[in-house]
Amino acid sequence: RLRHHFASAPGPALMVRRGRDAVALPIADVAWFCTEHRLLFAVCHDGTRFLVERTLSELAGSLDPRAFFR
């Protein structure tokens, strides 16, 4: 089941929180990342925010430096 869920996501995805659920958010949907009160959020092009349960340092090493910079 999980394999099917991730296989259906277009391109690389990031696990984020939507309420109590963990969902795969396609990296292509993310416009930027920001921190607020020591929490990291992925902000989509439409302004939707998702909680990322990783640190910015952990995340930075896994992102394409041509698309995201710190």
C-alpha distance (Angstrom), angle and dihedral (degrees) to the residues before:
residue distance angle dihedral
R1 . . .
L2 3.78 . .
R3 3.78 91.5 .
H4 3.83 89.7 55.7
H5 3.82 91.1 48.0
F6 3.81 92.9 53.9
A7 3.78 94.1 39.9
S8 3.81 89.6 58.7
A9 3.83 92.9 56.0
P10 3.84 110.9 99.6
G11 3.81 108.0 -120.2
P12 3.78 126.6 -29.8
A13 3.79 115.2 -12.5
L14 3.78 137.8 -159.9
M15 3.79 123.6 -142.4
V16 3.81 109.0 -122.2
R17 3.79 137.8 163.8
R18 3.79 123.6 -105.3
G19 3.78 103.1 -177.4
R20 3.81 105.3 -52.8
D21 3.81 93.7 -23.4
A22 3.79 126.7 93.5
V23 3.80 111.4 -138.6
A24 3.80 135.9 178.3
L25 3.80 109.6 -114.0
P26 3.83 114.5 -164.2
I27 3.81 109.3 -121.0
A28 3.82 88.1 -134.6
D29 3.83 88.3 66.3
V30 3.83 92.8 57.6
A31 3.81 116.9 95.9
W32 3.82 96.3 178.7
F33 3.79 145.9 -27.6
C34 3.78 125.4 -119.9
T35 3.78 138.5 178.2
E36 3.76 125.4 -134.1
H37 3.80 124.0 177.3
R38 3.83 89.5 -12.6
L39 3.83 92.3 -54.0
L40 3.80 122.4 117.6
F41 3.80 120.4 -135.5
A42 3.80 132.6 -171.3
V43 3.80 109.6 -142.9
C44 3.81 116.8 -155.9
H45 3.79 125.8 -145.5
D46 3.83 89.2 -100.7
G47 3.84 91.8 53.4
T48 3.81 96.6 -104.0
R49 3.82 111.1 145.2
F50 3.79 127.4 -149.1
L51 3.79 128.4 -171.8
V52 3.81 113.5 -116.9
E53 3.79 113.9 -154.9
R54 3.80 95.0 -149.9
T55 3.77 133.4 78.7
L56 3.77 121.2 -102.3
S57 3.81 89.2 -115.3
E58 3.81 91.5 54.4
L59 3.77 91.7 46.9
A60 3.81 96.8 45.1
G61 3.79 92.6 64.8
S62 3.80 92.6 56.2
L63 3.83 99.3 47.9
D64 3.79 127.6 89.5
P65 3.83 105.5 -102.3
R66 3.83 89.4 -147.8
A67 3.81 89.8 62.9
F68 3.83 102.2 33.8
F69 3.78 132.8 30.4
R70 3.75 133.7 179.9
